Amino acid sequence: MGGEGHVIFVDNLWKQYGDKWVLRSVSLSVDKGERIFIMGANGSGKTTFLKILAGLIRPTRGSVKIDCIKPVRECIGFSGHYPLLYPEMTVEENLQFYATLYSIPNFTVDNNIAWESLSLERVRTKKVQQLSYGWRKRVDLARALIHDPPILLLDEAFTGLDEKATTGLYELIKVLSRRGVTVVMTAPRAEREYLELGTRLLALEEGRLRALEG
């Protein structure tokens, strides 16, 4: 079974922690530009699944194939529950630092696709440690997009955002999708805005992935 034609191809994925199987025989293929929502309660394995897709942890068995000619770290943007930011640095300094890690020439924060959508100019010079959790999530989304990845993985990205930020992220994801970016997102519940945003809805229950009706 191959992954031809798919940006992401997951085949018979299993993940075990101790004596517990968090993921059981999970298979999934995702095409370019799709917006996949994976629903599941806390502890259902959503974060583990995204981290395996991102190459951050290894499955117990099974395989993940990413259709990208660059190294995986350059193909994927990942934003999780805990923002990967340096608290003692300002918002702008954090993004400049990550731009350096990715060797992005002539980088300015204003050119980041998330900058205006998420109103980040308001906190440009603030240290991350001064920000609320919601603002840190916004900055972390900009960090995840800093290298223009063709695949974006978002773990409960809407959690902690106010109404304005939720709307901004909602529209940003649609823009990214139109540009061909593949977005895989998780959410704890099937709320209406998620149902409208996702091109495909899935549920992760007892370690197994199943399709949800739209």
C-alpha angles and dihedrals in degrees: 000000000000138000099230113151095014128106090206124026121181118185125193096325120191128178126186130191110189106312094338125096106214094178124032124192095325115180126176139159121198127192129214114284096013120142107214122189119197114195124199144136122259109289094023093119100258095128092044091052094051092047090053090051089050092051092242094122133019126240120239088235139342129059144264122204122192117196100220132117092215127074112283093250089060094045097052135059114197130190118178141174092285113053113233094227136126107245096206093054127077123249091257093046091052093053092044089052093052091046087057091051089055092043092237109174122225092002121181124174091231089068093057108112091226096049099089097027092058097037093239095158086080091067100030096123099031121109113245091237088064093057130094119244091258093055091046089054090053092051091047090055089055089050091052090053097043095105096042095245119197089221125050122191116194122185108204090326094172094056111109096012123126122230095270094049091046090054091047093051092045091056093041092056091051091050091050091049092052087053090056099260113147112223125196113185137177130212133176095228139024097250120175098253090053092050090053095045100047120083086198130022124206136175128215110208128164088350095304129109121224136170121257125212113249 
